[in-house]
Each structure stands twice: as structure tokens, then as C-alpha cells.
Amino acid sequence: MIPLSEHLKLRQAEVDAALDRLTPAETTLPETIHKAMRYSLFAGGKRIRPALCLEAAAAISDVAPGVFEAACSLEMIHTYSLIHDDLPALDNDDYRRGKLTNHKVFGEAMAILAGDSLLTLAFQTLTRAAGLDAAGKVALMEELSFASGTDEGMIGGQVIDIESERLPPTAELLARIHRAKTGALLRASVRMGAVCAGADSAQMAAISRYGEHIGLAFQIVDDILDVEESSEALGKTAGKDAAQGKITFPAVYGLETSRAMAAAECTEAHAALEVFGERAVRLHQLADLIVHRKA
């Protein structure tokens, strides 16, 4: 078995090829919007959500129709959220993944529309999921729309995050924000892979637990890195959470306890994979990568 780093490079190449195929070319009219969409979509993301989707499917079955469309739809939603997050009305950031943010290159209006377009394209992509029947496509759309939406989904978490700025940091408020803002889409990533692979109820329950634990671990580590790493290492402005008065894990629990919490979530994620045996080796490795990453 090749090392995870090499495996992820192969997965990233597969996902990038699928994204290139599924996203209109820069020469497609109107050209500006397609250039803006592709600028952020191919800005060098690690493709963690697509990788989780693909590896969840592989842990269940060798056959998973529509899994690349599912994986790409997740990256489209994630990229749209980053474009909008960086806008002046939200986080007002100049850099993302080491490059100028979308609105700094294309202007605010086009950046808003680029995000809207990727959101729309994500669901169009699921309608084209190769080899998947109508029920499977509907199940994928339900997963993605819930994870992206207002009721315990990504947008709902963002709303709570905005409205809680400068409020006293509490554990309850922190949990509400990040279970929705970050955790929901990571949980959906593995659940969508499981849908494509035809998971039974026990497998879906196990993969959902895994997704919940890595989702929380991911956000804890993100908050720690915002405190400890440089802007150059992160590819975005470091220290913005504290500057904006955001409620984070270090703000509530401190750095050492936050590290211990991330490690505990990783342990729980590993335990959730027991039902899959050796087929889940890549998911185990991804859990460790999420907790021990430096950017």
C-alpha cells in the first residue's frame, strides 16, 4: 500500500480531472463568471471533503456509481462557501490558499455570483451522477442540501457565528456553531460516499459517527492553527478569529485542552470504523491527518 500522501495526490488528480470536466471552461460565455468560478475551484485546495467521500465509498464497496459527481459537488459547495466567507461583508479577507481572494481579483459582484454559480452547479452535478438511479440522486441531494442549509447546516452555523461575535465564549454556543458550520459538510462527505456504495443501516450509522467525530476534530485543529501558525503557513490571514472576537475552542477551553479534545475525537473516529475492518484503512489515516495537520 502506498503512503497516504501519495494516495491523496492520486485522488486529488482524479477529483481535479472530474471538476475540470464538470465545470464550464473559461471560454464558455459569459467568460468572466466561468473564469471566476474556476479561479477559486482550482486554487490549490487539499480536496479533503472529496477524499472523505471517495474513501467512505471504498470502505463499503468496490462499486460506487456516481461517487465522483458526489465528491465534486462537495468541493463546489465548499469553494462557494469560501468565496462568500472572504467577502468584505463577512470575514473580509485578502488571501485564500496563498492567493488573492476571489473578490480581490474579480470584484465583489462577480465573486458573489461565482459562489452562487458553484452552489447551483453542485446540484446540477448530482443530477448527472453516472450509473446512479433516481432514488440515489435524491438521497445525495438531500444530504448535501441539509448539510449546506440553515437548519443545523453550514449556513445556519455561519449565521450563529456572525451573531455571536463579541459575546462571551461558552461551550454550548461553540458546539452549536461548529456542529453546523464545519461539521455538517464533513459528515455529509462520508455519508454521500456511503450512499453511492449502497451502505446498509449499520454501515451508515457507523460512517455517520465517524463523520461527526472528524468534523469536530477538524474545527478544533483549525482554531488551534489560527492561533499558532503564520499567515504564510495557513495561506490566509492568521489570528483573525481572535481579532474579530469569534468564539473558538482555544477561547473557550485553552490550547492544551483543545489539543486533548481533538485527540479524543480522533480516537472516537477510529472506533467508529471497526465495522469496516481493513477496508477503512484510508479513513483511519485521514482521521490522523486531520488532527495532526499543520495548515
Secondary structure, 3 states (H helix, E strand, C coil): CCCHHHHHHHHHHHHHHHHHHHCCCCCCCCHHHHHHHHHHHCCCCCCHHHHHHHHHHHHHCCCCCCHHHHHHHHHHHHHHHHHHHCCCCCCCCCEECCEECHHHHHCHHHHHHHHHHHHHHHHHHHHCCCCCCHHHHHHHHHHHHHHHCCCCCHHHHHHHHHHCCCCCCCHHHHHHHHHHHCHHHHHHHHHHHHHHCCCCHHHHHHHHHHHHHHHHHHHHHHHHHHHHCCHHHHCCCCCHHHHCCCCCHHHHHCHHHHHHHHHHHHHHHHHHCHHHHHHHHHHHHHHHHHHHCCC
